[in-house]
Amino acid sequence: MTAVTAQHLREIPIFQDLPQDLLNNLALQCHQVDIHAGESLFHQGDDSPAFYLIEDGQLHVIRHYDTGEDIVLATFSPYEIIGEMSMFAQEPRTVKVVAVSDCVLVEITYAALTTLMNQHPAMTMTILTVLSKRLHRVNLLMHEFALGSPEARLANLVLLMADNATGPISINVRLQQMARAAGLDMGALNAILNEWVGRGYITRIGNQLSLMNVEAMGEIAGNAAL
């Protein structure tokens, strides 16, 4: 792993106002992590000893369900941080994170961060503010999702599973899992899917959905992000 400079850490909001000497000391305890496309940064259920700043590349956040199904929940890009919620909670990872492309990240460990907070107590409030904003944003998105129409919720889910593709794409789905994720019963789910088949938005053969009209699906979803 490659050494990290203080300038790398200045890109993370919680470190932007940190005195230079403390930032230099923290940089000595951090490492650059390189992973290739298709490799996992961490797995669901892993311990959470660190969080990461993405310097280059993109990563998918994937939730694995007991049914065997994997669903992409989000995509993270450069200058975003990932893995901090589980790390601060000191709980196992709730998702798997996989590189979409070759990635360069900066790893900041829990041990290094707690040492820093002891040296600079004001950091604690800064971290709480950042985490509160993240939780507030997640809560708002969940609230918007819950209040949306059944069609909008299902369209958002289809777009998420298709990873916001711009053209036709096939998706393997478990309809019961899909209904549960969208807050629908099976009758309502099938009615909506059959209507979309009739309109040419999707095709459906068994558990295989093919999204044929991304633009129409986006309009139904209201262009809302999950």
N, C-alpha and C positions, 0 to 999 in steps of 0.2 A: 504494500500500500504506500502511496505517495504522501509526503508531508503537506500540511495545509498552512496557508499564510493568514495573517490577521485580516487581510483584505477580503479573503473568501468569507470570513465570518461577518464582516460589515454588511454583507448582502442579506443577512438574516435580521428581520425587524427587531427582535428582542436584544440584539447585540449592537445596534446602531449607535447608541449613546454610551456604550461601555468605555471606560478609560482605556487608553492605548496599552498601558502596561498589563492590565488584566486580560485584554484581548490577545496580546502576544502570548501570555502564559496559557490561555485556553487553546490557542492555535497549536501549541506544542503537544497538547493531549489529543488532538483530533487527527483524522486520517482521511485521505482521499480514497474512495472506493470506486472501482471500475467494474461494471458488469455488462455482459453482452446481451444482445436481443434474445429474448426467450428465457433468460436466466431469472431466477427469483432473488429479490433482495431479502425477503423473509417470508415465512410460511404462516398460515393460520395456526394458532396454537403455540407458536414459538414464544420464548421469553422476549422481553422488551427492554434491552439494555441501552438502546440508543435511538436517536432520531436522525434525520438526514436532510440536508439541503441539496436539491437537484441543481447541478451546474449545467448539465447538457443531457439531452435525450428526454424520452417520455416513458412513464410507467403506468400500468393498469393496476387498479385496486380491485381485487377479485374476492368475492365471498363464496365459499364452498358450503353447500347444503347437504343435509343427511341423505337426500335423494340421489346424491352423486352429481348434482348439477352445479356448475360454476357460473356466476353472473358477474359481469364487469360493472362495478358500481361507480367508478370515476376514473379519470385520466389526469395525471399530474405532469406538469411541464417545468422547464427551467425557472429557478428562483422561488419555487414553492418548497415548503417543508413537508415532510411526510414521516409518519410514525410517532409523532410527539404525544398524541393522546394516550396511547397505551403505555408509552414510556413513563409519562408523568403519573399515571394511575398505577404503575407497576403491576399491570395485568397482562396476561398473554395476548398476543396479537389476535385480533378478531377477523383479520383478512389476510390474504396473500397479496404480495406486490411483485409484479412481473415486468421486466423491461420490455417495452415495445420496440425500442431501438437500443443501440449501444449507449450506455449512460455513464456519466461521471457525477459522483455525489460526494458530499462532505459528511462524514460520520461524527456526531457529537454524542458522547456517552452520558448516561445519567450520573455516573460518578464524577465526571469532569464538571458537569453542570452544577451539581450540589456543592462541590468545592468552590465554584465561582460564586454561588449565592451566599455562601458563608463569608466570602471575602467582600462581597458587594451586595448587602441586603436589599438595596433598592431593586435589584434584579427580580426579586420575588414578585413584587407588584407588577412589573413589566410583563412577566410571564403569565401571571393571572389575567392581565388585560388581554393579551394575545389569545389565550385559551378561551376566555369568555366570549370574545368576538367570533372565534371559530364555532363554539357551541351555539351561539346566537344564530349564526348563518345556517347551521345544520337544522336547528329548530324551525327557522323560517321556511326552509325548503320542505321539511316534513309537513309543516302546517299547510303550505300551498298545495302540496301533493294530496293531502287528505281532503282539502276543500274542493279540489278540481272535479270535473265531471268524470264518470266512469270511463268514457271514451278518451278523455285527456290523460287520465292516469295510465290506461292501457297503452296509449300511443307513446307516452313518455317511456314506459317500460320497454316497448318494442325498439324504440330508437336507442335506448341505453344498451340493450342486448346486441343491437346491430353496430354498436360503437360509433354512432353518428355517421354511418357510411353515407356517401353521396350518390351511390348507384345501387342497383339490385343486389341483394345479399340474402343468403339462406341462413336460417337460424334453427338449431335443434332445441326444442322446448319440451318441458313437462307441463302440460296444461294445468294440472292441479297446483303446481308450484307457481305458475304464472298468475292464476286466479288469486291465490293467496297474497302474492306480492302486490297486485293491483287492487286488492280489497273487493273482489268480486266473487259471486258464486259461479259455478260451472255453467249454469244456464245463461247468465248474463254475458260471461266470457264468450261462449260459443255464438251467441246472437250477434255480438259486436264483430267477432272475427268473420262470421258468415257475411255480414253486411259489407265489410271491407273487401272480402273476396268478390262480391257482386260488383263493387265499384272499381275493381282492378287495382286496389291499393296493395293487396297481398295475394299470394297463392298459398294454398294449404293442402298438404298431403300428410296425413297422420300427424306425427310430432314435428314435421318439417314445415316451417313457415318461410316463405320467400318474400321479402319486402321489395315491392316493385315501384312504389311511388313515395320516395323519401320526402319530397316537398309537401305532398298532401298529408303525410303522417305528421310532419312538423306543424302544419296548420292546425290539425286536430289537437296536438299537444299544447298548442298555444305558445310554442317556442320557449317553454319553460324548461329549465335545467333541473335534473334531479339532484 
